[in-house]
């Protein structure tokens, strides 16, 4: 099995969109061993829009957990938010200690 065989497909709306200048992949994330690895393109002009994108991703992850794993969507969303908050606390502590 190759790494390419594990890649997700390009979403159909991106393929079908009439103006290729309005289509961009923003992030590619892979789980490698025990942590994520990513390549990021900060295409949103306003960082607040990046926050909105992340919020939509959290909602979509909760829906995917419901559809593919059988978890309750609201419970999955709460767990995602809890993980987000925990990670942010850790990042803030690392910044304060000069480790980040």
VMD Tcl script that draws the C-alpha trace (Angstrom):
set ca {
  {0.00 0.00 0.00}
  {1.31 3.47 -0.89}
  {0.81 6.79 0.84}
  {-1.06 7.98 -2.28}
  {-3.65 5.24 -1.78}
  {-4.53 6.83 1.59}
  {-5.07 10.35 0.19}
  {-8.58 11.78 0.19}
  {-10.13 12.84 -3.12}
  {-10.53 16.45 -4.18}
  {-14.08 17.57 -3.27}
  {-16.40 17.52 -6.27}
  {-17.44 21.21 -5.93}
  {-13.75 22.16 -6.30}
  {-13.40 20.02 -9.41}
  {-16.62 21.37 -10.97}
  {-16.11 25.06 -10.05}
  {-16.00 27.18 -13.19}
  {-13.16 29.52 -12.18}
  {-9.95 27.73 -11.19}
  {-8.64 31.04 -9.77}
  {-11.27 30.70 -7.01}
  {-10.17 27.18 -6.02}
  {-7.29 26.45 -3.62}
  {-6.30 23.67 -1.25}
  {-5.76 25.33 2.14}
  {-4.39 22.49 4.23}
  {-3.28 18.91 3.89}
  {-3.07 17.02 7.18}
  {-1.73 13.51 7.71}
  {-1.65 11.54 10.93}
  {1.89 10.13 11.25}
  {2.61 7.86 14.18}
  {1.32 9.82 17.16}
  {0.90 13.33 15.78}
  {-0.42 15.31 12.81}
  {1.82 16.58 10.02}
  {0.54 19.32 7.76}
  {1.24 21.67 4.89}
  {-0.65 24.97 5.09}
  {-1.45 27.66 2.52}
  {-2.77 30.78 4.31}
  {-5.00 31.83 1.41}
  {-7.62 33.64 3.50}
  {-6.76 37.36 3.53}
  {-8.24 37.87 6.99}
  {-7.04 35.61 9.83}
  {-10.56 35.77 11.30}
  {-11.74 33.86 8.22}
  {-9.25 31.14 9.15}
  {-11.01 30.90 12.52}
  {-14.35 30.48 10.73}
  {-12.84 27.77 8.51}
  {-11.54 25.92 11.58}
  {-14.97 26.15 13.22}
  {-16.62 24.68 10.12}
  {-14.04 21.88 10.08}
  {-14.83 21.07 13.72}
  {-18.53 20.83 12.87}
  {-17.78 18.64 9.84}
  {-15.55 16.37 11.92}
  {-18.40 15.92 14.41}
  {-20.76 15.00 11.56}
  {-18.18 12.53 10.21}
  {-17.81 10.91 13.64}
  {-21.58 10.51 13.73}
  {-21.83 9.08 10.20}
  {-18.71 6.89 10.18}
  {-18.13 5.90 13.80}
  {-21.61 6.12 15.28}
  {-20.80 8.76 17.88}
  {-23.39 11.32 18.90}
  {-22.69 14.46 16.85}
  {-23.19 16.91 19.75}
  {-21.01 14.85 22.09}
  {-18.31 14.55 19.42}
  {-18.44 18.32 18.85}
  {-18.07 18.99 22.59}
  {-15.07 16.63 22.72}
  {-13.51 18.39 19.72}
  {-13.95 21.75 21.46}
  {-12.47 20.36 24.69}
  {-9.44 19.08 22.77}
  {-9.07 22.48 21.08}
  {-9.16 24.31 24.42}
  {-6.68 21.90 26.00}
  {-4.26 22.28 23.10}
  {-4.52 26.07 23.27}
  {-3.79 26.07 27.01}
  {-0.68 23.98 26.34}
  {0.44 26.29 23.55}
  {-0.08 29.37 25.75}
  {1.95 27.78 28.54}
  {4.75 26.93 26.10}
  {4.80 30.54 24.85}
  {5.01 31.83 28.41}
  {7.93 29.50 29.12}
  {9.66 30.49 25.87}
  {9.40 27.00 24.36}
  {7.34 27.90 21.30}
}
mol new
graphics top color blue
foreach p $ca { graphics top sphere $p radius 0.5 }
foreach p [lrange $ca 0 end-1] q [lrange $ca 1 end] { graphics top cylinder $p $q radius 0.2 }
display resetview
